[in-house]
Amino acid sequence: MSFYRLMLEGTMRIRVLLTAAAATALGATVAVTAGNAGAAAAGCQVSYTISSQWSGGFGANVAVTNLGDPITGWTLRWSFGVGQGVTQAWNATVTQSGTAVTAVDASYNGTLATGGSASFGFNGSWTGSNPVPTAFTLNGIACTGTVIPTTSASPTPAATGTPATRTVRVFWLRPTDVAYDQRYPDGIAAVMREAQSYYRQELGKTFTLDNTVVEVVAGEHDRNWYITTNCTGSDHYWCVAGNLHQELMRRFGITDPDSRWLCVGEISAEETGRSGGGASPGWVLLSGHDADGAAGVNGAMNRWYGGMVHELGHAFGLPDSTSTDGTPMSASFYDYPDTHFSQAQKNAILAGPYGRFLS
């Protein structure tokens, strides 16, 4: 199959067209097929206070407390309910897409020990009413004021049945030497929901996620196998993508492309110093760098949101842009959410092979 590819080598990103040889949201439902022992824990508590309010505007202070294991780098998410908007912020980078708000640490306040807190503030706008948000996630974990394990000694398999047709089917493949970590399915689900919201904003319609947002797949091999097996050259990124692709197709009876589903696969494996994403009509394949990013352990969330919007564009049939043109099909996806599809791209998505998946 042909993939559009984004690869990281050191600090250089290169977009090329190649042929592969082997070719949280809150309430996200996750199917677990297997797990390994672990002992990590996560939990958080958020205090959101409206410090001042005036006609059409308000100020707010947000304090987040880490109740789980120490973390380096945090991303806090919530949604506004009635049209509020963030206009400026301090002590965090705060962005908004539709009703979804993302706050990323300001580097100097990104490390939180167990019991550690960080605070930031922002000014916002409102019309009609200005209720306080009631649900927050920190690095993909719901902030309920309690501590939960992020690994499980033996997760109970969930019977998911056959996903509905014309849905986007999402997988996280966990190699045998990677412990189960709830941040990954939660984080990947949150990235998919963000992309879902973006497509609705841009197109007036969007794709449907399966009721089981992320299907967690216990891989058949360890990380090194996925990195080094079935390789015909020195670029092991394509070994990872190809092995992920082939295993998902074989084990789940999926074809390339498949008229029933558009498929997204992420795997927690990649060669050191090389990472990237690849996509072709009907498929998105992402390596460990993207899985880590979705889980909130590798960089600002806007990069992972924009990257998923970009790769889904390929899955819906779009090529790369030939220049940095402000659309998510160019390097402008790094500016997410300040990037927009052109009218020609919108038309191509709707008329493309998976346009009928959008409603």
N, C-alpha and C positions, 0 to 999 in steps of 0.2 A: 504494500500500500504506500501511497505518497503522503508525507507529512511536512507541514510547515513547522519549523523548529526554532526554538529560542535556547541558546546554549550560553552558559557562563564559564569562561576560562579566565581565572584571575579576576580582573575587573572588566574584561572585554566581552560584550554581548554581540553575537553575530546571528543574523537571520538568513537562513538558506533553505532551499527546497531540495530534499533528498528522498531517496527510496530506501526504506528500512529493509535490511536483509531478512530479518526474522519476522519481519512484520506480521455562633450558636445562639444556631438559633435556639431559642428556648423551645422545648417541646419537640426537637428533632428526634425522629424515630431511628434507631440504629439496630441492625441485625448483626449479631455476633456469632461467628461460626466456630471459633476456638480462641484460647488465650493461654498465656504463660503467667507464672507467678510474678508478683511485683509488690512494692511496698510504698509507692509514691502516694501523696495525698494532696488534695487541692481544696480550696474553699476561700470565700471572700465575703466582705460586707461593704455596702456602699451607703454613704450619707449624701443625699442630694438636697441642698437647701437653696431656696430662692431668697437671695440677700436683699434685693430691691426690685420694685416693679413700678412701671409707669405706663402711660397710654401707648400701647403698641410695642413696648420693650420691657426687658427685665435683665437682672443679673443673677447668676447662680454660682454657687460653690459646690464642688464635688470632692468628697474624700473617699478613697478606696483603701481598704485594709485587707492584706493578704493573710488568710488564716491557715493556709497550707504550707507545703514545702517552699523554701526560698525560691524566688524567680528573678531572672535577669531580663528585663524588658516586659512591658505589659501593654495590653490593648483592652480598653473598656468599651463595651457597646451597649446601646440602648435605643429605643425608638420613641419618638414623640407621637402623641396620639391625635392632636387636633391642629396640626399645622404650625407648630413652633419652629423656629429656625435659629441656628447659631450664626452670629455675625462676627464675633471676634473671640479669641481665647488666649489664655496665658498659662504657663507651666505645663502645657500639653499641646500637641497638635490635634486639633479637632476638625473633623470633616463631616459632611452630611450628604447623603444621597436619598432623596425622597424623605421619608420619615426616619430612616436609619442613621444613627449618629455613631461615629467612631472616634475615640480619644486615644492617642498613642503617647507614651511617656516622652518627656523632653530630654532624654539621655541622662541628665544629672539626677533624675528621680526615678529611673527605671529599675533599679535594684531594690527588691522588697524582701526583707527577711521574714521569717514566720512572725506574724504579729505586727509587721511593719506597715506603714501607711504612706500614701502620697496624696497630695491635694492639688487641684487646679480649678480655675474659674473661667467663666465665659459670660459674654453678653449675648442676648438673643432677642428675637422678635416673636410676637404672638398676636393672634386675633381671636376674639370671642372668649376664650378661656385659656388658662395656663396651668393645667394639672401637672403634678410631679410624676415623672415616670416611675413605674413600679417594678420593672424587671431589668436587670443588668447582667452582663456576662463579663468575666475577666479571663482573657486568654481562652475563650470558648467555654468556660465553666460558669454555670449559673451562680450568682451571688445570693445565697440564701441565708448567710450567717452561720452555716454549718460546714464541717469538713467532710469530704467524701474521698474514697480511694480513687485514683486515676488508673489503677491497674487492677486486675482481677485474677485470682488464683485459678479460677475455672469458670469463665462466663458461660451461662446457659445458652445453648444454641436457640435461635429464634426461628420459627417457621414463618417464612415470608411469603410463600406461594409464588406464583408467576406475576411479575409486575405488570401493571396495566400497559397496554400498547400506547404509542405516541407520548411516552414520558421520557424524561432524562434519567437514566439509570447510572448511579454513582457507586464506585467501588474504592475501598482502601485495602490494598493487599499488604499484609504484614508477614515478612519473611520469618522463618522458624526461630531465628535468633534475635527477634525484635519483640520486646514485651508489649502486651496490650496496654494501651494508654488512651483513656477516654477523651483526652484533649483532641486526638486526631479525628475520630468520627464527628465529634461535636464541631470542631473547627472547620472541617471540610464542608459539613452541612451548612454552617454559617456563611461560608464563601459562596456556596451554591445559591443560597437564599438571597444574598446580596446581588449576585449576577441576575437572578430572576427578577428582582426589583428594578435593576438597571435596564434590562430589556423591555420591561413594561413601560418604563419612563421614556425610552427612546422610540419604541415601535407602537405603543398603545396596546400591545398584547405581549404575552410572554409564554415561556415553556412551563410545563407541569413537571414537578418532581414526583418521583414515586413516593408512596406513603412511607416506605422504608427509605429515608433520604440517602443514607450511606449503608451499603452492604459491606460489612467487614469480613474479609476473606483471609483465612489462615493459609499462608503460602505453603507450597510444597517443598521449598528449598530455603537455604540461608541467603543472607545478603550477597556474599561473594559469588554464589552461583548465578544470581540474576545479573551481576556485574560482568562476569567473565565468560559465561557460557553462550554458545551460538554466536561468537564474534568472528567477523571476517576482516576486521581492521583494528586500528589502535584506539578508535573512538568508542569507549565502552558505554557512553550514554545510550547509543542505539541498541546495545545489547540489553540494557535495562528496559527500554521502551518496548523492544520487540518481545522479550520474554514475558513481560507483563501482559502485552497484547495477546500473545498466543495462549497463555494460561487462562486468561479470562474467557476467550472465545471457546476454548476446549471444554472448560469446566461448566460453563453456563450456556453452552449451545448458541452462542452469538456469532453472527456472520459479520463480514466487513465489506460494505456497510450493511446495516440491518434495518429493514423497514419498520420494525416494531419499536425500536428504541434508539435514542441517541445516547452513547455511552461515554462516561468519564471514568478513567482509571488513574489512581494515584498509588504509588508504591514507596515504602520506606527503605529505599536502596538507591545508591548512586556512587560512582567513582569519585574519590576525593578530588576536589577542585573542579569538577565538571558537573553541571546540572542544567536542566532546561525543561522545556515543554514542547510537545509535538501534537499536531492535530491534523485531521483530514475529514472530509464529509462523513459525519456520523460518529466520529471518535475524537476524544481528547486523552492523551497519555502524558502523565507528569511524574517526575522522579522525586527523590527524597527531599530536595530543596523546597519544592512547592508544598509537599505534605507537612514539612516542619513549619513553613510559613503559615499555612492554614491553622496549624495548632497553636500559633502565637509564640513560637520559640525562635523565629528567624526573621527579624526585620519588621518594618511598619506594614500594617495590614493593607494599606492602599495599594501596595505593589502586588499583593496576591489577589485582591479584588480585580484590579485592572488586568492582571495576567489571565485570570479565568475568563473575563469578558472577551479578551483577545482570542484565546484559544477556542472558546465557544463560537466566535465569529467564523473561524476556520471550519469548525464542525458543521456550521450552518451553510458552508459553501463559499465563504469570502476568501480572497487571496490577501496577501500582505499589501499594504500601501507602498507605493514606490518612493515616498518621501515622508518625513515627519509632518503630518498634515492636520493634526488636531483630532484625528479619529483614533479609536482604540485598535485599529488594524495597523498602526505604526507605533513607533517608540513613544508616541503620545499617551499610550496606555499607562505609562509611569506617572502621568499627571492625574490619574483617576482620583475623584470623579469629574474633574474638569476636562473631559474628553467626550466627543459625541460622534455617532455614526453620521456619515453623509447621507443625503437623500438617495443617492445611487446605491449605497450599501444597504440601506433599509429596503429598497426595492428588491435587491438581489437576495436578501435573506428571505423575504416573504415569497419570492418566486422560486426559491431554491428547493433542493430535494427534501429539506426538513421544514420548509415554511408551513406545512400543514400541521406541524406539531405545536404551533403558536396559537394561542387563543386568549 
